Amino acid sequence: MTIPRFWPRTLRWQVILLVSGLLLLLTTTAIVTTAARVHVTDVGSRVRETLRPAQAAVAALGRGYVDMETGELGFLLTRDPQFLQPYETGSAAVTAAEDSIARLMADDAETMGLLSAVSAAGIAWRTQAAEPAIARARANGTVADNQQGRALFDTLRARLTALGDHVDQLIAARLASSRRANATANVTTGVCVGLALVLGLASVLILRRSLVTPLNRLVAQVREVSAGDLHREVEAAGPEEVTRLGEAVEAMRVRILSEADQVAAASNRIARLEETDRIARTLGDTAIRRLYGITLDLQSAAARFPRSGPVMATAISGIDRTISALRSSVYGTATRTQPPLHTQVSEVVGELESTHGHAPGLLLTGDLDAEPPAEVAAEVTQVLRDFLRATAVPEGGAEEVELALSGEEIRLRVTCAVPDERVAGVERALAEASADAVVRREPDRVTVEWRRPL
């Protein structure tokens, strides 16, 4: 699986991107589902509270007009006033149904228009056919031709049918809209769930490739190094955090290897010096014994030959000076005026143990046998004391002192732990201690480096 170039290289941003994708899918599902539920609720409320009652009112309106027609025809055929009761009750039902429809569908202009057409057709039928026929039958008992009444009622029935069909269509449209909203919510939820599963699987694969595999490889390499294989190179790969960790481990390995080489070289040098010293002591002992023997022989000869006494005395004095020089060279009988520079630096660092209760680590590198002039050694120790004094702050202080000696220069580096609020003051103090100091600031840490050319 190839990671796209736009994919972030840091583990933090990879996790943020994957979690953001899952949250986006969850949010989309919640929004669509909520909107669908709200829409379905609104549609159900509209149908239940408005359209269904309006549909029932339209049906009641039709029944009312049918009752009126039935009462009219019964009265015209029998002249019995009792047949007018359905006409009267139907008229009341028509009025109530029209009021109910007008109240329920006041916000629908088309329904109100159809209702107005039904009311107009009903009024025309009552005023032009039904009521005049009833009046004539009451007055003289004659029944005129009712063709006009049938035509007007057919018109009324057609308009009632149109009104009922329109209300039915409104209900059907609302129900279809509700079904579409539910279907959309279901499809969206299914798609988001599928994408979430794909994203989860991709997350596992990507994190395994970018984190687990590089981390396992780094752990295996570190174990090899810790087992003693210091020549095993630690490869830094993967997210930025793992890469930085690998680079730090590799730098530590290189430093350990370098210091091990220096220790080995120093051990070899010490071994050579010890062997040279042993050889020198052996040769010195032999030479001194022989010179002592020669001195005794010369003294004996001077006693036997008095005339050669001055010459013998001069030779004996020269031999004594030679013996003294040999003893000084071989056995070091000459006294040292001052300890080596690294010893003086170690003593300065050790002074912190008695004054502050702890001492920083001391790292000595380079040619430890180099002996700079006394004034240079005094300058180095004084600069070190000034640096240690400048960095001795509460909750901080020197952590490591490095002295590097060579034939060209002396380098002094002090690493200190300093709280953030005291970094500025420590930097000023270090600058005042030595104008040649180079100060580097790091989080909760300050490193000062000072060089003295020779």
C-alpha positions as CSV (number, residue, x, y, z in Angstrom):
1,M,0.0,0.0,0.0
2,T,1.5,3.3,-1.1
3,I,0.9,6.3,1.2
4,P,-0.1,9.4,-0.9
5,R,2.3,12.3,-0.9
6,F,-0.2,14.6,0.8
7,W,-0.5,12.2,3.7
8,P,1.0,13.9,6.8
9,R,4.4,12.5,8.0
10,T,3.8,13.1,11.7
11,L,1.9,10.6,13.8
12,R,-0.1,13.3,15.6
13,W,-1.5,14.7,12.3
14,Q,-2.2,11.2,11.0
15,V,-4.3,10.4,14.0
16,I,-6.0,13.8,13.8
17,L,-6.9,13.2,10.1
18,L,-8.3,9.8,10.7
19,V,-10.4,10.8,13.7
20,S,-11.6,13.9,11.8
21,G,-12.8,11.6,9.0
22,L,-14.7,9.4,11.4
23,L,-16.2,12.4,13.1
24,L,-17.2,13.9,9.7
25,L,-19.0,10.7,8.8
26,L,-20.8,10.6,12.2
27,T,-21.8,14.2,11.9
28,T,-23.1,13.7,8.4
29,T,-25.2,10.7,9.5
30,A,-26.6,12.6,12.5
31,I,-27.5,15.6,10.4
32,V,-29.2,13.7,7.6
33,T,-31.0,11.4,10.0
34,T,-32.2,14.3,12.2
35,A,-33.4,16.2,9.2
36,A,-35.3,13.2,7.9
37,R,-36.9,12.6,11.3
38,V,-37.9,16.3,11.6
39,H,-39.3,16.2,8.0
40,V,-41.2,12.9,8.7
41,T,-42.6,14.4,11.9
42,D,-43.7,17.5,10.2
43,V,-45.4,15.5,7.4
44,G,-47.1,13.2,9.9
45,S,-48.3,16.2,11.9
46,R,-49.6,17.9,8.7
47,V,-51.3,14.8,7.5
48,R,-52.7,13.8,10.9
49,E,-53.8,17.2,12.0
50,T,-54.8,18.9,8.8
51,L,-55.1,16.8,5.6
52,R,-56.9,13.8,7.1
53,P,-59.5,16.0,8.9
54,A,-59.8,18.0,5.6
55,Q,-60.3,14.7,3.7
56,A,-63.0,13.7,6.2
57,A,-64.6,17.1,5.9
58,V,-64.7,16.8,2.1
59,A,-66.4,13.4,2.4
60,A,-68.9,14.9,4.9
61,L,-69.5,17.8,2.5
62,G,-70.3,15.3,-0.3
63,R,-72.6,13.3,2.0
64,G,-74.3,16.5,3.1
65,Y,-75.1,17.5,-0.5
66,V,-76.3,13.9,-1.3
67,D,-78.6,14.1,1.8
68,M,-80.0,17.4,0.5
69,E,-80.6,16.0,-2.9
70,T,-82.3,12.9,-1.4
71,G,-84.5,15.0,0.8
72,E,-85.5,17.3,-2.2
73,L,-86.4,14.3,-4.5
74,G,-88.3,12.6,-1.7
75,F,-90.4,15.7,-0.9
76,L,-91.1,16.3,-4.6
77,L,-92.3,12.7,-5.1
78,T,-94.4,12.3,-1.8
79,R,-95.2,15.9,-0.8
80,D,-94.4,14.6,2.7
81,P,-92.7,17.4,4.8
82,Q,-90.8,14.7,6.7
83,F,-88.6,14.1,3.6
84,L,-87.3,17.6,4.0
85,Q,-85.5,16.7,7.2
86,P,-82.5,15.2,5.3
87,Y,-82.4,18.3,3.3
88,E,-82.2,20.5,6.4
89,T,-79.6,18.3,8.2
90,G,-77.6,18.0,5.0
91,S,-77.6,21.8,4.7
92,A,-76.3,22.1,8.2
93,A,-73.6,19.4,7.5
94,V,-72.6,21.2,4.3
95,T,-72.1,24.5,6.2
96,A,-70.1,22.8,9.0
97,A,-68.0,20.9,6.5
98,E,-67.2,24.0,4.4
99,D,-66.2,25.9,7.6
100,S,-64.0,23.0,8.7
101,I,-62.3,22.8,5.3
102,A,-61.8,26.6,5.1
103,R,-60.2,26.5,8.6
104,L,-58.0,23.5,7.9
105,M,-56.8,24.5,4.4
106,A,-56.6,28.2,4.8
107,D,-52.9,28.2,3.8
108,D,-53.5,26.2,0.5
109,A,-54.8,28.6,-2.2
110,E,-55.7,25.8,-4.6
111,T,-57.8,24.0,-2.1
112,M,-59.6,27.2,-1.2
113,G,-60.2,27.9,-4.9
114,L,-61.8,24.4,-5.3
115,L,-63.8,24.9,-2.1
116,S,-65.1,28.2,-3.5
117,A,-66.1,26.5,-6.7
118,V,-67.9,23.8,-4.7
119,S,-69.7,26.5,-2.6
120,A,-70.7,28.4,-5.7
121,A,-72.0,25.3,-7.4
122,G,-73.9,24.4,-4.3
123,I,-75.4,27.8,-4.0
124,A,-76.4,27.7,-7.7
125,W,-78.1,24.3,-7.2
126,R,-80.0,25.4,-4.1
127,T,-81.1,28.8,-5.4
128,Q,-81.8,27.9,-9.0
129,A,-83.2,24.4,-8.7
130,A,-83.8,22.8,-5.3
131,E,-85.4,25.6,-3.3
132,P,-87.6,26.9,-6.2
133,A,-88.8,23.3,-6.9
134,I,-89.6,22.8,-3.2
135,A,-91.5,26.1,-3.1
136,R,-93.6,25.3,-6.1
137,A,-94.4,21.9,-4.7
138,R,-95.6,23.4,-1.4
139,A,-97.6,26.1,-3.2
140,N,-99.6,24.2,-5.8
141,G,-98.4,20.7,-5.7
142,T,-97.0,20.8,-9.2
143,V,-93.6,19.4,-10.1
144,A,-91.7,21.0,-13.0
145,D,-89.1,19.4,-15.1
146,N,-85.9,18.9,-13.0
147,Q,-83.4,18.7,-15.9
148,Q,-81.8,22.0,-14.8
149,G,-81.4,20.7,-11.2
150,R,-79.8,17.5,-12.3
151,A,-77.4,19.4,-14.5
152,L,-76.5,21.8,-11.7
153,F,-76.0,18.9,-9.2
154,D,-73.8,17.1,-11.7
155,T,-71.7,20.2,-11.8
156,L,-71.6,20.3,-8.0
157,R,-70.7,16.6,-7.9
158,A,-67.9,17.1,-10.4
159,R,-66.5,20.0,-8.3
160,L,-66.8,17.9,-5.1
161,T,-64.9,15.1,-6.9
162,A,-62.2,17.6,-7.9
163,L,-61.8,18.9,-4.4
164,G,-61.6,15.3,-2.9
165,D,-59.0,14.3,-5.5
166,H,-56.9,17.4,-4.7
167,V,-56.9,16.6,-1.0
168,D,-56.1,13.0,-1.7
169,Q,-53.2,14.1,-3.9
170,L,-51.9,16.4,-1.2
171,I,-51.9,13.5,1.3
172,A,-50.3,11.2,-1.3
173,A,-47.6,13.8,-2.0
174,R,-46.8,14.3,1.7
175,L,-46.6,10.6,2.3
176,A,-44.3,10.1,-0.7
177,S,-42.1,13.0,0.6
178,S,-41.9,11.2,4.0
179,R,-40.9,7.9,2.3
180,R,-38.3,9.7,0.3
181,A,-36.8,11.4,3.4
182,N,-36.7,8.0,5.2
183,A,-35.1,6.4,2.1
184,T,-32.5,9.2,1.9
185,A,-31.7,8.9,5.6
186,N,-31.3,5.1,5.3
187,V,-29.1,5.4,2.2
188,T,-27.0,8.1,3.8
189,T,-26.6,6.0,7.0
190,G,-25.6,2.9,5.0
191,V,-23.1,4.8,2.9
192,C,-21.6,6.5,6.0
193,V,-21.3,3.2,7.8
194,G,-19.6,1.7,4.8
195,L,-17.2,4.6,4.5
196,A,-16.5,4.4,8.3
197,L,-15.7,0.7,7.9
198,V,-13.4,1.4,5.0
199,L,-11.8,4.3,6.9
200,G,-11.3,2.1,9.9
201,L,-9.6,-0.6,7.9
202,A,-7.5,2.0,6.1
203,S,-6.5,3.4,9.5
204,V,-5.4,0.0,10.7
205,L,-3.3,-0.6,7.6
206,I,-1.8,2.9,7.5
207,L,-1.0,3.0,11.2
208,R,0.5,-0.5,10.9
209,R,2.7,0.6,7.9
210,S,3.7,4.0,9.3
211,L,3.9,3.3,13.0
212,V,4.0,-0.4,14.0
213,T,6.4,-1.7,11.4
214,P,9.0,1.2,11.8
215,L,8.7,1.0,15.6
216,N,9.2,-2.8,15.7
217,R,12.2,-2.4,13.3
218,L,13.7,0.4,15.5
219,V,13.2,-1.8,18.7
220,A,14.9,-4.7,17.0
221,Q,17.9,-2.5,16.0
222,V,18.1,-1.0,19.5
223,R,18.2,-4.5,21.0
224,E,21.0,-5.5,18.7
225,V,23.0,-2.4,19.7
226,S,22.2,-2.9,23.4
227,A,23.4,-6.5,23.1
228,G,26.9,-5.2,22.1
229,D,26.8,-4.8,18.4
230,L,27.8,-1.1,18.4
231,H,28.5,-1.2,14.6
232,R,24.9,-2.0,13.8
233,E,23.5,1.2,12.2
234,V,20.1,2.3,13.5
235,E,17.9,3.4,10.5
236,A,15.4,6.2,11.2
237,A,12.2,5.7,9.2
238,G,8.4,6.2,9.7
239,P,6.5,9.1,11.2
240,E,8.4,12.2,12.3
241,E,8.3,11.2,16.0
242,V,9.7,7.7,15.3
243,T,12.3,9.2,12.9
244,R,13.5,11.6,15.6
245,L,13.7,8.8,18.1
246,G,15.8,6.7,15.7
247,E,18.1,9.7,14.9
248,A,18.6,10.2,18.6
249,V,19.5,6.6,19.2
250,E,21.8,6.6,16.2
251,A,23.6,9.7,17.5
252,M,23.9,8.0,20.9
253,R,25.3,4.9,19.2
254,V,27.9,6.9,17.2
255,R,28.9,8.8,20.4
256,I,29.3,5.6,22.4
257,L,31.3,4.1,19.6
258,S,33.5,7.2,19.3
259,E,34.0,7.3,23.1
260,A,34.8,3.6,23.1
261,D,37.4,4.1,20.4
262,Q,38.9,7.0,22.4
263,V,38.9,4.8,25.5
264,A,40.5,2.0,23.5
265,A,43.1,4.4,22.1
266,A,43.8,5.8,25.6
267,S,44.1,2.3,27.0
268,N,46.6,1.4,24.2
269,R,48.5,4.5,24.9
270,I,48.6,3.8,28.6
271,A,49.7,0.3,27.9
272,R,52.5,1.5,25.6
273,L,53.5,4.1,28.2
274,E,53.6,1.4,30.9
275,E,55.6,-0.9,28.8
276,T,57.9,2.0,27.9
277,D,58.2,3.0,31.5
278,R,58.9,-0.7,32.5
279,I,61.6,-0.9,29.8
280,A,63.0,2.5,30.8
281,R,63.1,1.5,34.5
282,T,64.8,-1.8,33.6
283,L,67.3,0.0,31.4
284,G,67.7,2.7,34.0
285,D,68.4,0.3,36.8
286,T,71.0,-1.5,34.6
287,A,72.6,1.7,33.5
288,I,72.6,3.2,37.0
289,R,74.2,0.0,38.5
290,R,76.8,0.0,35.8
291,L,77.5,3.7,36.4
292,Y,77.8,3.1,40.1
293,G,80.3,0.4,39.3
294,I,82.2,2.7,37.1
295,T,82.2,5.3,39.9
296,L,83.6,2.8,42.4
297,D,86.3,1.7,39.9
298,L,87.2,5.3,39.3
299,Q,87.4,6.0,43.1
300,S,89.5,2.9,43.5
301,A,91.8,4.0,40.7
302,A,92.1,7.5,42.2
303,A,93.2,6.0,45.4
304,R,95.8,3.9,43.7
305,F,97.0,6.6,41.5
306,P,97.0,9.9,43.4
307,R,98.3,11.9,40.4
308,S,95.1,11.1,38.5
309,G,92.9,12.2,41.3
310,P,91.7,15.5,39.8
311,V,90.9,13.8,36.5
312,M,89.1,11.0,38.3
313,A,87.1,13.5,40.4
314,T,85.9,15.3,37.3
315,A,84.8,12.0,35.7
316,I,83.1,10.9,38.9
317,S,81.2,14.2,39.1
318,G,80.0,13.9,35.5
319,I,78.9,10.3,36.2
320,D,77.0,11.5,39.3
321,R,75.2,14.2,37.2
322,T,74.3,11.5,34.6
323,I,72.9,9.2,37.4
324,S,70.8,12.1,38.7
325,A,69.5,12.9,35.2
326,L,68.7,9.2,34.7
327,R,66.8,9.0,38.0
328,S,64.9,12.2,37.1
329,S,63.9,10.9,33.7
330,V,63.2,7.3,34.7
331,Y,61.7,7.6,38.2
332,G,60.3,11.2,38.0
333,T,62.2,12.5,40.9
334,A,61.7,16.0,39.6
335,T,58.6,17.6,41.3
336,R,55.7,18.9,39.3
337,T,54.9,22.6,39.8
338,Q,51.1,22.1,39.2
339,P,48.6,19.3,38.5
340,P,47.4,18.6,35.0
341,L,44.6,20.7,33.5
342,H,42.1,17.9,33.6
343,T,42.8,17.3,37.2
344,Q,42.3,21.0,38.0
345,V,39.0,21.0,36.1
346,S,37.9,17.8,38.0
347,E,38.7,19.6,41.3
348,V,36.6,22.7,40.3
349,V,33.7,20.4,39.4
350,G,34.2,18.5,42.6
351,E,33.8,21.7,44.6
352,L,30.1,21.8,43.7
353,E,29.7,18.5,45.6
354,S,30.7,20.2,48.9
355,T,28.8,23.5,48.3
356,H,25.6,22.3,46.5
357,G,25.3,18.7,47.4
358,H,25.7,17.4,43.8
359,A,28.2,17.7,41.0
360,P,27.6,17.6,37.2
361,G,29.0,14.9,35.0
362,L,32.5,15.4,33.7
363,L,33.5,14.3,30.2
364,L,37.2,14.5,29.2
365,T,38.1,14.1,25.5
366,G,41.0,14.7,23.2
367,D,44.7,14.6,24.2
368,L,44.7,14.3,27.9
369,D,48.5,14.4,28.1
370,A,48.6,17.9,26.6
371,E,50.1,20.4,29.1
372,P,49.0,24.0,28.4
373,P,50.9,26.9,30.0
374,A,50.1,27.6,33.6
375,E,48.4,30.9,32.7
376,V,46.1,29.2,30.2
377,A,45.2,26.5,32.8
378,A,44.3,29.2,35.3
379,E,42.2,31.0,32.7
380,V,40.3,27.8,31.9
381,T,39.5,27.0,35.5
382,Q,38.5,30.6,36.2
383,V,36.1,30.7,33.2
384,L,34.6,27.3,34.4
385,R,34.1,28.7,37.9
386,D,32.3,31.8,36.4
387,F,30.1,29.6,34.3
388,L,29.1,27.3,37.2
389,R,28.4,30.3,39.4
390,A,26.2,31.9,36.7
391,T,24.1,28.8,36.1
392,A,23.6,28.0,39.8
393,V,19.9,28.9,39.9
394,P,17.1,27.4,42.0
395,E,15.7,24.2,40.5
396,G,18.5,24.1,38.0
397,G,22.3,24.1,37.6
398,A,25.1,22.5,35.6
399,E,24.3,18.9,34.4
400,E,27.5,18.1,32.3
401,V,30.9,19.7,31.8
402,E,33.0,18.7,28.8
403,L,36.7,19.5,28.5
404,A,38.3,18.8,25.1
405,L,42.1,19.1,24.8
406,S,44.1,19.2,21.6
407,G,47.3,20.8,20.4
408,E,45.4,23.6,18.7
409,E,42.8,24.7,21.2
410,I,41.0,24.0,24.5
411,R,37.2,23.7,24.3
412,L,35.0,24.0,27.4
413,R,31.3,23.1,27.2
414,V,28.8,23.3,30.0
415,T,25.2,22.0,29.7
416,C,22.8,23.4,32.3
417,A,19.1,22.8,33.3
418,V,17.5,26.2,33.6
419,P,13.7,27.0,34.2
420,D,12.2,29.0,31.4
421,E,11.6,32.0,33.6
422,R,15.3,32.2,34.5
423,V,16.8,31.6,31.0
424,A,17.2,35.3,30.2
425,G,19.0,36.0,33.5
426,V,21.4,33.1,33.0
427,E,22.2,34.2,29.4
428,R,23.1,37.6,30.7
429,A,25.2,36.2,33.5
430,L,27.1,33.9,31.0
431,A,27.7,36.8,28.6
432,E,29.1,38.9,31.5
433,A,31.3,36.0,32.6
434,S,33.0,35.7,29.2
435,A,32.5,37.8,26.0
436,D,33.7,34.8,23.9
437,A,31.1,32.4,25.2
438,V,28.6,31.0,22.7
439,V,25.2,30.4,24.4
440,R,22.5,28.2,22.9
441,R,19.0,28.1,24.3
442,E,16.9,24.9,24.3
443,P,13.6,24.1,26.1
444,D,14.5,24.1,29.9
445,R,18.2,24.0,29.0
446,V,21.1,26.3,28.2
447,T,24.4,25.2,26.7
448,V,27.4,27.5,26.8
449,E,30.6,26.8,24.8
450,W,34.0,28.5,25.2
451,R,37.2,28.0,23.1
452,R,40.8,29.0,23.9
453,P,43.1,28.8,20.9
454,L,46.7,27.7,21.7
